[in-house]
Structure formats: C-alpha cells, structure tokens
Amino acid sequence: MRLTTKGRFAVTAMIDLALRGGDGPVTLAGISERQMISLSYLEQLFGKLRRYRLVDSVRGPGGGYCLARPVAQISVADIVRAVDETLDATQCGGKGNCRDENLCMTHELWTTLNSKMYDYLTSVSLAELVDTQRKKMGGNVSILKDTRRGRNSSRAKVIEAHA
C-alpha cells in the first residue's frame, strides 16, 4: 500500500497551480520547471484533472491552466481520485477473494484502513495545503520570473534557500 508518484505529483502540481493561479493561467512548462516533474507526465495528469473538472484549460498565447472551482472546494481525495490513483491496503484489491476466494483474516482491518485514508484525504483541502506553503515561505520569498510572459509575476513566490 502506497501512494504512487501519480498521486503525489498531481497534488504537488495542484498546489503550484493554486499558488500562482491568481495572475491568470499557469503553464505546465512552468510547473514542470519549478517542481521538476516531466512535462509529458504533467500533460497526462492535467488531462485527467480536466476531465474530473478540477482544472480548466485556456488555449492560445498566455494560455495554460487554472482551477475550475474554488481552492477550498478541492480535496486531496478529489485530486487523487481524478488521476486514477488507488489507495488500497487489501491484498485482494477489495474483491474479497484474498485467500482461495475467501476473505483473509485481516481483510476487515485493511478495508477499514482504506476507509480511514480516504476520510483523511477528503478532510484536507487544497486551500489548507496552499496556506501551509505560504506560511513556509514566510519572509524568505522572492518574485518568480514568469518565463512565458517575460516579466515578473507579483503573486508567484518561491522559497529562497538559506546560505
């Protein structure tokens, strides 16, 4: 049982998008560069996020992605489900055929764990994760150059490394 890179990268990319989305659409190339995630991988993830109606795409010059609903209305569970991430601690994938077509002795334990994981991920909003990142930035923030527009973006901030 583990959350794969698909779910981790999707959540990371959505935090990045939410942090920078106030200035308009955010490019996947920018997210890719900042988060060190393959652009082609992000394209696959954002296709799924768009189909799940978590993000909208804007075409043309100055285009990119923006959130499709308020940041407080998007949970981590929404993001994980959108990218087809399965969190399942059972050996049988929840089918109940763990041991010779019967339930194993610990099936209910792992099924309950699955439920608790989704309950927790549902309780954490993207807004909370964004707020946490903003607090971490504290006084150590700088203006990030928006390479797409060739100018500084006043709302895009990153943590500067301490020397």
ZIQUIGI-V188661 format. One record per helix or strand of 3 or more residues. SS is the DSSP state (H for helix, E for strand). FROM is the first residue (numbers start at 1). TO is the last residue. If there is no record, write none. Layout:
[[SS;FROM;TO] [SS;FROM;TO]]
This chain:
[[H;5;23] [H;28;35] [H;39;51] [E;55;58] [E;64;67] [H;71;73] [H;76;82] [H;107;123] [H;126;137] [E;141;146] [E;151;159]]
